[in-house]
Amino acid sequence: MKAFVVDKYKKKGALRLADMPDPQIGANDVLIRIHASAINLLDSKIRDGAFKLFLPYRPPFILGHDLAGTVLRVGQNVRQFKAGDKVYARPRDHRTGTFAEFIAVDQADVALKPASLTMEEAASIPLVGLTAWQALVDLGKVQPGQKVFIQAGSGGVGTIAIQLAKHLGATVATTTSAANVDLVKSLGADVVIDYRTQDFEKMLSGYDLVLNSQDAKTLEKSLNVLKPGGKLISISGPPDVPFAKSLRLNLFLRFVMRMLRRGVLKKAKARGVGYSFLFMHADGAQLAQIAKLIDTGVIRPVVDKVFPFAQTAEALAYVEAGRAKGKVAITVAG
């Protein structure tokens, strides 16, 4: 099969279109013909080697974390899916590789595709949808009437998180550029801050939850907009001990992570707020719930641009340049 691979860890390294072996399926796997994939900044970070200490891949490996496609065959233990089903998924870590024509995915990571979406729209959802769900529902436990601050509202995670937070009954504030104010308002944002001309730290206070996706300086400022007992959930670090334990990292790497998070935990404790790091995990059952919200009109995808499969490298460069609104999709097969 054709696939885009990383030959070695390298910052801004090139992707290579290669002939790779067709995937083999296990008893619990679903073999999927990929019709569409999508780009995430996680792809570039993995290619650059940013996560190789705790999420190592042996080059050459296929990049890509989102897919929508058709089931071709299922393993002997699979009962939930059958050949011909239209599905979408974010394969679990160490089994990713959606910049390809085919992939074998554990059935637990797969869900039926939202019927109302095209393949490209469906492929834009899994990683960012699961990130928003796990931040706001699992960790944040957002309740009606709460105030939620979601950074970078016009980005991939932000566009979905705003809609989900509104569905959960929250008042939502977000940051974006002036050009994207109408977009985030159309998604449900109640308070919109132009990050280029306004300081959210001076404009927001008494918030129950902040979803941080930016740098360390922004994370520290975010602590100051929370009320006592509030929660800061970060998807951009620093990692915490529960994350290290979930990956079964050795004691040295746990120590490193403890040092990385030491400063933010001290500051969070001084302000009487909580801090959690979220590294999204694959979950087909959650994708099924997200699909219901999509098909009932609660959540809609925001797709900035669709590239053909041959231009996957160009699509990745487009996202890295920070120009995309929502997600960028790739058409792999018609």
C-alpha positions, 0 to 999 in steps of 0.5 A: 500500500501507499503511505507517507512515512517518517524515515528519521526524527528531524525537526521539519523533516520531510515525509516520504511517499513509500510502498509499505506492507499491507496491515495484518489484522488481529482477532480484535482488529478492524481492517479499514480502507482509509478514505480521508485523514486529517492533520494535527500538530501532534503529527509534526511534534512526533515527526520532530521527535518531541515525544520520542522519550515516552512515545517512541516509534521505530523509523520508518513509521507511518504518520497520521492520527485521524481517519474515516473509511470503510471496513474491509474485514474484521478479526474473529472476535469482532462483533460490533462491525462488519465489512462495508461499515462506514467508520471513523477513528483515532487509533491508539498510540503505537498503532497510528499511521493514517496517512496510508491507504489501509490500517488495522485498528483495534475495535475498541477505538472505532465508531460508526461515522456520523451519517451526516458528514462526508468522509473528509468532515468525519476524519477531521473529528476524532483527535480533537473531538476526543480531546475536547470530550476528555477535557470537558466531560471526563476531567473537567466535569463541566456543569450547567452555569459554569464559566469555561475559558477555551484558548485558541477558539478557531483551532482544531480543538477550540472549534469543537470544545466551544460547541461541547462546552455550550452543549454542557451548559457553560458560558464560554470565553475564548481567544482568537484573532479579529479575523475569526471573531465571527467564526467562534461566535457562530460556534457559541462563544459568549466572550471573545478576546482578540489575543493580539490587542487584548489581555485575557488575564485582565478581562476574565475572572472567576472562571471554573475551568481553563482549557490551555493549549498554548505556551508556558507563559499563557498557562501561568496567566491562565491560573489567575482567571480561575476562581478558588477550586477551579481547574486548569487542564492543559493539552500542551504540558507540562506533563504530570505524574498520572500521565507518566504512570499511564505510560508505565514510564521508568523512574527517571522519566517520572522524575523528569516529569515531576520536575517539569510540572513542579513550578505550575503545581506550586503556583496552582496550589498557592491560588487554590486551583487544580492542575491536570495534563491531558494527553488524549487517548483513543476511545471508540465509545466516546466517538460514538457519543460524539457522532450522536451530537454531530448527527443531531446538530449539536456539534459541527466540524470546521474544515478549513481546507482539503488536500489530495493524498499526494499533497500530504506533506504540503498539508502538514506544512500548511497546518504548521504555519498556523493558518488553518481555521479548524482542521485540514483534511486529506482525501486518501481515496474516493 
